């Protein structure tokens, strides 16, 4: 089964049982999920911190594009790529 | 060896709150010598352990057993874990928890529930757990978990009695609303090694099951995460047991002994220390049991010179002991081990004969009587 691409109105959020937390012992952000601990890189962290289940994908992309004064289509590509892989792993739902 | 070595803190701890359990699964991961209720850590002691765990850098705790829900203080321990910033997972048989108690656990901040499943077939499930009606109770529990809004993983232990229904177990997990299913071949230590002939599937069965799991993964992509644990006896490469001895994980027994893995007590000559007598951080960093097989210095050839030594960390010490009699030997699951063919022969022989009866997991008769005396007396 292939997963259809997200609509720009989708509101991605962390899946139930998944938490973003700051790990003081290792001085880094971590994604805590069932039997898994993931360490997001800087870009992934910026994206995940905006995935709260209420914000729309379009707004998340716009925000990041302006925060980094980056090309919107490039940001969109990065965000969609990351979310697609995290949805498959059930870290994110939309 | 360098004088200064940096040791990372563990990521996760398995907390065996009790060895008491209503089920008697013949592949139970608990030791053959089960600990009794009267030796269990108190609520206050477990709370201190949770604080020490968080302080040490542990991120996730798994409340396990036995059946952890037989402890009346489970909601208090879950709440304490949450307060300490820990991610908490409940590993349960699901037969003792009703919806009000589940709701209490959810309110206490439980993050996730992992439910063991013996089979989809009710009769075989009851046979494996030695508990009539077990499957009906588990199905009701799984539904209650979802109603309360907790995320669910189904944990199916695969053996010769249920292996032909592996696909149906995955589909059942989907229909129950689980986000994840762990399809794990029985691991042959402790009770399972005693029941090896009664549990071991044939190579052909394993290959068939593996194909079905892979197909299900493709079919269910995005719907459910399927973790598949291959059987060591038919493997060619060892697993990085526990992510490497003393590298990511620790296990605490009901009475507070801290182990590098749940089967470590089978290794003769290792001494284990208790959270009752020494801080958890000290035990992790300096106790003999953790130091003995940590890193790569202890390794014999062919591990020592192998380019996989920091990938599989030499595999499993308990399996090396069980098969070769030497805990420091290369894991026989590795094709480079001199005991590899013998391991495979054990599996072939065991699986080619009709399965003997199970030796069910239970306390010895004297122990059961003593336990009964404690609860009623």
Interface residues (C-beta under 8 A of the other chain):
Chain A: X1 X2 X3 X15 X16 X17 X19 X21 X23 X24 X25 X26 X30 X32 X34 X35 X37 X87 X88 X89 X90
Chain B: X8 X9 X11 X12 X56 X57 X59 X60 X85 X87 X89 X111 X112 X114 X149 X150 X151 X153 X179 X180 X182 X218 X219 X220 X221 X222 X223 X224 X225 X227
